[in-house]
């Protein structure tokens, strides 16, 4: 690790910040939407699920293009933000957060929905019979029962956000020390022929991803029962 430059470490810490903020956003949105689709029946629910899952299969560069169209200075939203707040998501670390959040969202949303759907609805119904409010049922019954599946998805979403490249490059660009995330720094190192720097950055990324995946596997639903069966 002695050969990592200050810019390399900046890229590491920036990636952790971007992935962390994106994960916090996805915890709120992914869990909320997952719970809503698991519990409510309405017209177009399957279509909405499909649209929310699209970032999982759509090329990141296509997502980046959509974000440029939506958030660019020439778009109504981008122009409104710039005119009223003097702010733009393009070529900023906040733009990288938006890109990472969208790309990683399905990995949080889908496990959350599956975790809520796996809960025995009679437990929630019993709480309603006892007069417990829907808000309290969510936090005292549903969420504690679904937390393992949710956390497994959250960790996967964090790993995906940490390694996001295509959409981030298109929206945030590659400004050293400002928007150059870990995956982009690896790309730039390879392009510059800096194999040693690229190898070290790849090693850091791989170690973080392995730790996250091991943690996600331990939290996966059914893991406890599987261990008990083995014992």
Number of C-alpha atoms within 10 A of each C-alpha: 10 5 9 14 11 10 14 23 16 20 24 20 14 21 27 19 16 25 26 20 19 26 28 14 17 25 21 12 16 27 26 15 20 23 21 14 22 18 13 8 10 8 7 9 14 12 10 12 16 12 11 17 19 16 19 14 9 11 13 22 16 14 21 23 16 15 21 21 16 15 22 20 19 12 13 13 15 19 18 16 17 16 12 8 9 9 14 19 22 20 19 19 23 18 25 30 26 21 29 31 28 24 29 29 31 26 26 29 29 21 25 31 23 17 25 25 17 14 16 11 12 9 12 18 13 12 16 14 9 9 10 15 11 13 9 13 19 16 11 14 16 20 19 12 17 20 18 21 23 31 20 24 28 27 23 25 28 28 24 20 29 27 22 26 25 21 26 33 23 23 30 25 22 18 15 15 14 16 26 29 34 27 23 23 25 23 14 17 18 15 11 10 11 13 13 13 20 23 14 17 23 16 13 14 19 13 12 13 19 12 12 18 16 12 15 20 13 13 19 18 20 12 13 12 10 10 9 9 8 7 6
